[in-house]
Amino acid sequence: MKDDIEIIVGLTGGVCGVFILLTIPAVLVLKGRKLHNNRDSKNPYLSHFEHPFWMWALIILGIVFVPYNLYMQINKIIDHYHK
């Protein structure tokens, strides 16, 4: 029973966690910066990671980590049920 719960938590946490931590914030920042492109004003709180490269890097990491996590979880399921 404990292993079944671990599998469910691993699947949902691995997929949803990547989207919540990496992909969704990066997309929101890209869209927000596109909508409010206000480079004329002086803002002391500007991020040092202002270049879009950093947001795209997070999105690509999310795209890479979701299939990898699914692969690892599916292998865990297969190993669990073929004992």
N, C-alpha and C positions, 0 to 999 in steps of 0.2 A: 504494500500500500504506500509506503514511504517513497519508493522509487517512482510510482506513478505520479505522485504529487510533484516530485522533483522534475520529472519530464515535462509536465504541464507548465510549471513555473519557468523552466528553462526555455521552452518554446515561446511563451508569451513575453517573458522578460527580454529574451534575446531579440525578438523582432520588434516589439513595441518600444523597448528601451532604446534601441538604436535610433528609431524615428523620433522619439521624444528628446533624446539627448543631442543628436547630431543633425538630422535632416530637417526637421520642422523649424528649429531656430535659424538655421542657415538660410532656408527659403524665406522666412519672414524678414530677416535682415536684408537679403537681396531685394525683395519687393519693397520694403520700407525705404531703402536707400534710393531705389529707382523712383519712387513716388515723391520723395522729399529731397531732391538733389539740390541742396542749398549750400554750396561751397563758398559763398561770398561772406557769410557771417563767421565771426570768431567764436569758436566753441572750445572751451578749455577741456571738455569731456570727450573729445574725439578719440576714437580707438586707434591704437597703433597698428591694428590689423584691419585697416580701412580698405585695402585692395580687395577686389572681388575674388582673387585667387584663393584666399583663405576660406571664403564661404563655399566655393566650388570644391575645395579640398575636403571639407566636411561632408558635402553631399556625396562625393565619390567614395569617401570612407564608409558612409552609410550604405551605399550601393554594394560595396565589397563585403562589408561585415554581415549583412543580412543573409546572403546565400551561404557564406561560410558558417555562420551560426546554425542555419537550418541543416546544413550538411553534417555538422558535428552532432546536433540533436537527433537527427535521423539515424546516424550511426549508433548513438547511445540507445535508441529505441530498439534497433535491430539486435544489438548485442544483448540487451535486457531480455528480449523475448525468445532469443535462440540459445539460451543457456541450458 
